[in-house]
Amino acid sequence: EANRTAAAAAQAQADAEAAAAAEAARVAAEQAAQRAAWKQSLLGYANGKIPAAALCGVSWDSAVQLRCDAAEALEQLNAAYVAAFGTNMSISDSYRSYAGQVACRRTKGWLCATPGTSNHGTGVAIDFGGGIESFGTTQYAWMKSNADQFSWTHPSWAERGSSKPEAWHWEYVG
């Protein structure tokens, strides 16, 4: 009798673990489908012409607008950053409309992409402050070590020693 009870308990535990694993897989698949839908939903818009209603913000900075999957990943990256530094990430620029790209090019010259070609205009680029904007800082080093876990990268063209070094510029590649 004790063996049957132990076997039944073990089977119940195995069934519960299998159900939990199946639920986790279902949730992961739904999340992946949602991220793919967000990405697909913006493909029909020209660079810098995405309506605000199609973009998403982040919880700690009301000025930030990004493609929704990028915003979700940035929320996760920020949580890790807060755990490391005790403060939210500082963002100086996110989505940039076409008019914003024109103004940027007019005021900052070669630092801004040709209007209509900026990754900011597709909702997948961020310019950071708070220490991340400078090569050699602890915050920049942390980003280099951790951002890729959240699908954010520092593009090779923006690296120190490149033709256009921009420590502050990061892109979502999810």
C-alpha atoms as an extended CHARMM CRD file, in Angstrom:
* protein
*
       174  EXT
         1         1  GLU       CA              0.0000000000        0.0000000000        0.0000000000  PROA      1               0.0000000000
         2         2  ALA       CA              2.8010000000        2.4470000000        0.8580000000  PROA      2               0.0000000000
         3         3  ASN       CA              4.4450000000        1.7420000000       -2.5150000000  PROA      3               0.0000000000
         4         4  ARG       CA              1.1970000000        2.4890000000       -4.3440000000  PROA      4               0.0000000000
         5         5  THR       CA              0.7280000000        5.7270000000       -2.4190000000  PROA      5               0.0000000000
         6         6  ALA       CA              4.3280000000        6.7840000000       -3.1530000000  PROA      6               0.0000000000
         7         7  ALA       CA              3.9150000000        5.8750000000       -6.8200000000  PROA      7               0.0000000000
         8         8  ALA       CA              0.6690000000        7.8450000000       -7.0400000000  PROA      8               0.0000000000
         9         9  ALA       CA              2.3130000000       10.8510000000       -5.3780000000  PROA      9               0.0000000000
        10        10  ALA       CA              5.2760000000       10.6380000000       -7.7370000000  PROA      10              0.0000000000
        11        11  GLN       CA              2.9320000000       10.4050000000      -10.7370000000  PROA      11              0.0000000000
        12        12  ALA       CA              0.9310000000       13.4020000000       -9.4940000000  PROA      12              0.0000000000
        13        13  GLN       CA              4.1610000000       15.3720000000       -9.0830000000  PROA      13              0.0000000000
        14        14  ALA       CA              5.3220000000       14.3880000000      -12.5930000000  PROA      14              0.0000000000
        15        15  ASP       CA              1.9260000000       15.3600000000      -14.0260000000  PROA      15              0.0000000000
        16        16  ALA       CA              2.0560000000       18.7420000000      -12.2710000000  PROA      16              0.0000000000
        17        17  GLU       CA              5.5950000000       19.4020000000      -13.5520000000  PROA      17              0.0000000000
        18        18  ALA       CA              4.5730000000       18.4350000000      -17.0940000000  PROA      18              0.0000000000
        19        19  ALA       CA              1.5400000000       20.7290000000      -16.9270000000  PROA      19              0.0000000000
        20        20  ALA       CA              3.7030000000       23.6120000000      -15.6420000000  PROA      20              0.0000000000
        21        21  ALA       CA              6.2390000000       23.0490000000      -18.4230000000  PROA      21              0.0000000000
        22        22  ALA       CA              3.4750000000       22.9590000000      -21.0360000000  PROA      22              0.0000000000
        23        23  GLU       CA              1.9940000000       26.1980000000      -19.6650000000  PROA      23              0.0000000000
        24        24  ALA       CA              5.4070000000       27.8880000000      -19.6980000000  PROA      24              0.0000000000
        25        25  ALA       CA              5.9190000000       26.7970000000      -23.3030000000  PROA      25              0.0000000000
        26        26  ARG       CA              2.4590000000       28.1040000000      -24.2390000000  PROA      26              0.0000000000
        27        27  VAL       CA              3.1460000000       31.4920000000      -22.6070000000  PROA      27              0.0000000000
        28        28  ALA       CA              6.5760000000       31.7230000000      -24.3000000000  PROA      28              0.0000000000
        29        29  ALA       CA              4.9960000000       30.9500000000      -27.6790000000  PROA      29              0.0000000000
        30        30  GLU       CA              2.3140000000       33.6080000000      -27.1210000000  PROA      30              0.0000000000
        31        31  GLN       CA              4.9610000000       36.1670000000      -26.1620000000  PROA      31              0.0000000000
        32        32  ALA       CA              7.0360000000       35.3290000000      -29.2420000000  PROA      32              0.0000000000
        33        33  ALA       CA              3.9510000000       35.6510000000      -31.4390000000  PROA      33              0.0000000000
        34        34  GLN       CA              3.1260000000       39.0260000000      -29.8380000000  PROA      34              0.0000000000
        35        35  ARG       CA              6.6630000000       40.3380000000      -30.4580000000  PROA      35              0.0000000000
        36        36  ALA       CA              6.4930000000       39.1500000000      -34.0900000000  PROA      36              0.0000000000
        37        37  ALA       CA              3.1110000000       40.8550000000      -34.5080000000  PROA      37              0.0000000000
        38        38  TRP       CA              4.4650000000       44.1220000000      -33.0780000000  PROA      38              0.0000000000
        39        39  LYS       CA              7.3980000000       44.0200000000      -35.4780000000  PROA      39              0.0000000000
        40        40  GLN       CA              5.1660000000       43.1580000000      -38.4490000000  PROA      40              0.0000000000
        41        41  SER       CA              2.6460000000       45.8620000000      -37.5430000000  PROA      41              0.0000000000
        42        42  LEU       CA              5.2000000000       48.6410000000      -38.1740000000  PROA      42              0.0000000000
        43        43  LEU       CA              6.6820000000       47.3310000000      -41.4060000000  PROA      43              0.0000000000
        44        44  GLY       CA              4.1360000000       49.2180000000      -43.4920000000  PROA      44              0.0000000000
        45        45  TYR       CA              5.1760000000       52.6220000000      -42.1690000000  PROA      45              0.0000000000
        46        46  ALA       CA              7.8980000000       54.7470000000      -43.7280000000  PROA      46              0.0000000000
        47        47  ASN       CA             10.8910000000       55.6850000000      -41.6010000000  PROA      47              0.0000000000
        48        48  GLY       CA              9.8360000000       58.4730000000      -39.2390000000  PROA      48              0.0000000000
        49        49  LYS       CA              6.1470000000       58.1780000000      -40.1630000000  PROA      49              0.0000000000
        50        50  ILE       CA              4.9540000000       55.7730000000      -37.4380000000  PROA      50              0.0000000000
        51        51  PRO       CA              1.8840000000       57.1010000000      -35.6060000000  PROA      51              0.0000000000
        52        52  ALA       CA              2.2660000000       57.4960000000      -31.8400000000  PROA      52              0.0000000000
        53        53  ALA       CA             -0.6120000000       55.0610000000      -31.2750000000  PROA      53              0.0000000000
        54        54  ALA       CA              1.4610000000       52.2720000000      -32.8820000000  PROA      54              0.0000000000
        55        55  LEU       CA              4.4230000000       52.8320000000      -30.5300000000  PROA      55              0.0000000000
        56        56  CYS       CA              4.8930000000       51.8870000000      -26.8820000000  PROA      56              0.0000000000
        57        57  GLY       CA              6.4410000000       53.7030000000      -23.9510000000  PROA      57              0.0000000000
        58        58  VAL       CA              8.3850000000       52.5940000000      -20.9100000000  PROA      58              0.0000000000
        59        59  SER       CA              7.3460000000       52.8620000000      -17.2800000000  PROA      59              0.0000000000
        60        60  TRP       CA             10.0450000000       55.2320000000      -16.0390000000  PROA      60              0.0000000000
        61        61  ASP       CA             10.2210000000       57.8250000000      -18.8480000000  PROA      61              0.0000000000
        62        62  SER       CA              7.0610000000       59.1420000000      -20.4920000000  PROA      62              0.0000000000
        63        63  ALA       CA              8.9920000000       60.7000000000      -23.3870000000  PROA      63              0.0000000000
        64        64  VAL       CA             10.2690000000       57.3650000000      -24.7110000000  PROA      64              0.0000000000
        65        65  GLN       CA              8.5080000000       55.8610000000      -27.7280000000  PROA      65              0.0000000000
        66        66  LEU       CA              9.6470000000       52.5970000000      -29.3290000000  PROA      66              0.0000000000
        67        67  ARG       CA              8.3980000000       49.6600000000      -31.3140000000  PROA      67              0.0000000000
        68        68  CYS       CA              6.4950000000       47.6520000000      -28.7000000000  PROA      68              0.0000000000
        69        69  ASP       CA              8.8450000000       44.6460000000      -28.6470000000  PROA      69              0.0000000000
        70        70  ALA       CA             11.8120000000       47.0070000000      -28.2150000000  PROA      70              0.0000000000
        71        71  ALA       CA             10.0310000000       48.7910000000      -25.3480000000  PROA      71              0.0000000000
        72        72  GLU       CA              9.3090000000       45.4510000000      -23.6620000000  PROA      72              0.0000000000
        73        73  ALA       CA             12.9550000000       44.4090000000      -23.9450000000  PROA      73              0.0000000000
        74        74  LEU       CA             14.0900000000       47.8280000000      -22.6890000000  PROA      74              0.0000000000
        75        75  GLU       CA             11.8790000000       47.4170000000      -19.6030000000  PROA      75              0.0000000000
        76        76  GLN       CA             13.6830000000       44.1420000000      -18.8630000000  PROA      76              0.0000000000
        77        77  LEU       CA             17.1020000000       45.6900000000      -19.5240000000  PROA      77              0.0000000000
        78        78  ASN       CA             16.2320000000       48.6040000000      -17.2420000000  PROA      78              0.0000000000
        79        79  ALA       CA             15.2330000000       46.2250000000      -14.4260000000  PROA      79              0.0000000000
        80        80  ALA       CA             18.6820000000       44.6130000000      -14.6250000000  PROA      80              0.0000000000
        81        81  TYR       CA             20.2980000000       48.0690000000      -14.7870000000  PROA      81              0.0000000000
        82        82  VAL       CA             18.3870000000       49.2050000000      -11.6860000000  PROA      82              0.0000000000
        83        83  ALA       CA             19.5720000000       46.0720000000       -9.8680000000  PROA      83              0.0000000000
        84        84  ALA       CA             23.1600000000       46.9550000000      -10.7860000000  PROA      84              0.0000000000
        85        85  PHE       CA             23.1160000000       50.7470000000      -10.2890000000  PROA      85              0.0000000000
        86        86  GLY       CA             20.0650000000       51.5680000000       -8.1640000000  PROA      86              0.0000000000
        87        87  THR       CA             18.6650000000       54.0100000000      -10.7150000000  PROA      87              0.0000000000
        88        88  ASN       CA             16.7130000000       53.8860000000      -13.9580000000  PROA      88              0.0000000000
        89        89  MET       CA             18.4570000000       54.2730000000      -17.2780000000  PROA      89              0.0000000000
        90        90  SER       CA             18.6460000000       57.8160000000      -18.6160000000  PROA      90              0.0000000000
        91        91  ILE       CA             17.3400000000       58.1660000000      -22.1730000000  PROA      91              0.0000000000
        92        92  SER       CA             17.9910000000       61.2570000000      -24.2620000000  PROA      92              0.0000000000
        93        93  ASP       CA             16.3120000000       60.0910000000      -27.4950000000  PROA      93              0.0000000000
        94        94  SER       CA             14.1610000000       57.2320000000      -28.8010000000  PROA      94              0.0000000000
        95        95  TYR       CA             11.7310000000       57.2270000000      -31.7690000000  PROA      95              0.0000000000
        96        96  ARG       CA             12.4470000000       60.1620000000      -34.0410000000  PROA      96              0.0000000000
        97        97  SER       CA              9.8040000000       61.3350000000      -36.5140000000  PROA      97              0.0000000000
        98        98  TYR       CA             10.8510000000       62.3840000000      -40.0020000000  PROA      98              0.0000000000
        99        99  ALA       CA             10.5120000000       66.0290000000      -38.9680000000  PROA      99              0.0000000000
       100       100  GLY       CA             12.6020000000       65.2420000000      -35.8910000000  PROA      100             0.0000000000
       101       101  GLN       CA             15.2450000000       63.6570000000      -38.1260000000  PROA      101             0.0000000000
       102       102  VAL       CA             15.3210000000       66.7780000000      -40.3070000000  PROA      102             0.0000000000
       103       103  ALA       CA             15.7100000000       68.9750000000      -37.2190000000  PROA      103             0.0000000000
       104       104  CYS       CA             18.4130000000       66.6980000000      -35.8150000000  PROA      104             0.0000000000
       105       105  ARG       CA             20.3920000000       66.8190000000      -39.0470000000  PROA      105             0.0000000000
       106       106  ARG       CA             20.0330000000       70.6000000000      -39.1870000000  PROA      106             0.0000000000
       107       107  THR       CA             21.2310000000       71.1160000000      -35.6040000000  PROA      107             0.0000000000
       108       108  LYS       CA             23.7290000000       68.2530000000      -35.1190000000  PROA      108             0.0000000000
       109       109  GLY       CA             24.9770000000       67.7400000000      -38.6580000000  PROA      109             0.0000000000
       110       110  TRP       CA             26.7800000000       64.4750000000      -39.4170000000  PROA      110             0.0000000000
       111       111  LEU       CA             25.9180000000       63.0800000000      -35.9610000000  PROA      111             0.0000000000
       112       112  CYS       CA             22.3880000000       62.5090000000      -37.2460000000  PROA      112             0.0000000000
       113       113  ALA       CA             21.5710000000       60.1430000000      -40.0890000000  PROA      113             0.0000000000
       114       114  THR       CA             20.1820000000       61.3950000000      -43.3680000000  PROA      114             0.0000000000
       115       115  PRO       CA             16.4610000000       61.9890000000      -42.7170000000  PROA      115             0.0000000000
       116       116  GLY       CA             14.4390000000       58.9160000000      -43.6050000000  PROA      116             0.0000000000
       117       117  THR       CA             17.3280000000       56.4990000000      -42.9130000000  PROA      117             0.0000000000
       118       118  SER       CA             17.7150000000       56.6800000000      -39.1180000000  PROA      118             0.0000000000
       119       119  ASN       CA             17.0560000000       53.6100000000      -36.9650000000  PROA      119             0.0000000000
       120       120  HSD       CA             15.4130000000       56.0650000000      -34.5770000000  PROA      120             0.0000000000
       121       121  GLY       CA             12.7630000000       56.4720000000      -37.2900000000  PROA      121             0.0000000000
       122       122  THR       CA             11.8620000000       52.7700000000      -37.0970000000  PROA      122             0.0000000000
       123       123  GLY       CA             11.4230000000       52.7850000000      -33.3200000000  PROA      123             0.0000000000
       124       124  VAL       CA             14.3810000000       50.5120000000      -32.5150000000  PROA      124             0.0000000000
       125       125  ALA       CA             17.1320000000       52.9450000000      -31.4690000000  PROA      125             0.0000000000
       126       126  ILE       CA             17.8830000000       54.6380000000      -28.1600000000  PROA      126             0.0000000000
       127       127  ASP       CA             20.3680000000       57.3060000000      -27.1930000000  PROA      127             0.0000000000
       128       128  PHE       CA             21.3710000000       56.9790000000      -23.5410000000  PROA      128             0.0000000000
       129       129  GLY       CA             22.7500000000       59.3540000000      -20.9420000000  PROA      129             0.0000000000
       130       130  GLY       CA             23.5300000000       58.6450000000      -17.2910000000  PROA      130             0.0000000000
       131       131  GLY       CA             27.0690000000       57.4520000000      -17.9620000000  PROA      131             0.0000000000
       132       132  ILE       CA             26.2170000000       55.0830000000      -20.8110000000  PROA      132             0.0000000000
       133       133  GLU       CA             26.8840000000       57.9120000000      -23.2820000000  PROA      133             0.0000000000
       134       134  SER       CA             30.6380000000       57.8480000000      -22.6280000000  PROA      134             0.0000000000
       135       135  PHE       CA             33.1500000000       55.1670000000      -23.5490000000  PROA      135             0.0000000000
       136       136  GLY       CA             35.1240000000       53.9300000000      -20.5500000000  PROA      136             0.0000000000
       137       137  THR       CA             32.4680000000       54.4220000000      -17.8690000000  PROA      137             0.0000000000
       138       138  THR       CA             31.2060000000       51.7000000000      -15.5510000000  PROA      138             0.0000000000
       139       139  GLN       CA             27.7150000000       52.1100000000      -17.0230000000  PROA      139             0.0000000000
       140       140  TYR       CA             28.9440000000       51.7430000000      -20.6040000000  PROA      140             0.0000000000
       141       141  ALA       CA             30.9800000000       48.6440000000      -19.6520000000  PROA      141             0.0000000000
       142       142  TRP       CA             27.9060000000       47.1670000000      -17.9580000000  PROA      142             0.0000000000
       143       143  MET       CA             25.8580000000       47.7410000000      -21.1210000000  PROA      143             0.0000000000
       144       144  LYS       CA             28.5270000000       46.1130000000      -23.2950000000  PROA      144             0.0000000000
       145       145  SER       CA             28.4350000000       43.0730000000      -20.9820000000  PROA      145             0.0000000000
       146       146  ASN       CA             24.6740000000       42.8040000000      -20.4890000000  PROA      146             0.0000000000
       147       147  ALA       CA             22.6120000000       44.5070000000      -23.2090000000  PROA      147             0.0000000000
       148       148  ASP       CA             22.7720000000       41.6170000000      -25.6750000000  PROA      148             0.0000000000
       149       149  GLN       CA             20.9310000000       39.3740000000      -23.1850000000  PROA      149             0.0000000000
       150       150  PHE       CA             17.9530000000       41.6720000000      -23.7740000000  PROA      150             0.0000000000
       151       151  SER       CA             18.3930000000       41.9780000000      -27.5800000000  PROA      151             0.0000000000
       152       152  TRP       CA             20.0350000000       45.4280000000      -27.4090000000  PROA      152             0.0000000000
       153       153  THR       CA             23.3660000000       46.0060000000      -29.1290000000  PROA      153             0.0000000000
       154       154  HSD       CA             25.9100000000       48.7160000000      -29.6880000000  PROA      154             0.0000000000
       155       155  PRO       CA             26.3980000000       48.7350000000      -33.4820000000  PROA      155             0.0000000000
       156       156  SER       CA             29.9110000000       48.3290000000      -34.8400000000  PROA      156             0.0000000000
       157       157  TRP       CA             29.7330000000       51.6770000000      -36.6720000000  PROA      157             0.0000000000
       158       158  ALA       CA             29.2260000000       53.3930000000      -33.2680000000  PROA      158             0.0000000000
       159       159  GLU       CA             32.1970000000       51.7470000000      -31.5140000000  PROA      159             0.0000000000
       160       160  ARG       CA             35.1930000000       53.6920000000      -30.2520000000  PROA      160             0.0000000000
       161       161  GLY       CA             37.6240000000       54.1220000000      -33.1370000000  PROA      161             0.0000000000
       162       162  SER       CA             34.9480000000       53.7910000000      -35.8200000000  PROA      162             0.0000000000
       163       163  SER       CA             34.1680000000       56.4980000000      -38.3370000000  PROA      163             0.0000000000
       164       164  LYS       CA             31.2560000000       57.6970000000      -36.1750000000  PROA      164             0.0000000000
       165       165  PRO       CA             31.8920000000       56.7880000000      -32.5030000000  PROA      165             0.0000000000
       166       166  GLU       CA             28.6780000000       57.1450000000      -30.5000000000  PROA      166             0.0000000000
       167       167  ALA       CA             28.8220000000       55.4600000000      -27.1000000000  PROA      167             0.0000000000
       168       168  TRP       CA             25.2500000000       56.6170000000      -26.4110000000  PROA      168             0.0000000000
       169       169  HSD       CA             23.5580000000       54.9610000000      -29.4260000000  PROA      169             0.0000000000
       170       170  TRP       CA             22.1090000000       51.4370000000      -28.9520000000  PROA      170             0.0000000000
       171       171  GLU       CA             19.7590000000       49.4180000000      -31.1490000000  PROA      171             0.0000000000
       172       172  TYR       CA             17.1910000000       46.7190000000      -30.5370000000  PROA      172             0.0000000000
       173       173  VAL       CA             17.8710000000       43.6610000000      -32.6840000000  PROA      173             0.0000000000
       174       174  GLY       CA             15.1300000000       41.2930000000      -31.5090000000  PROA      174             0.0000000000
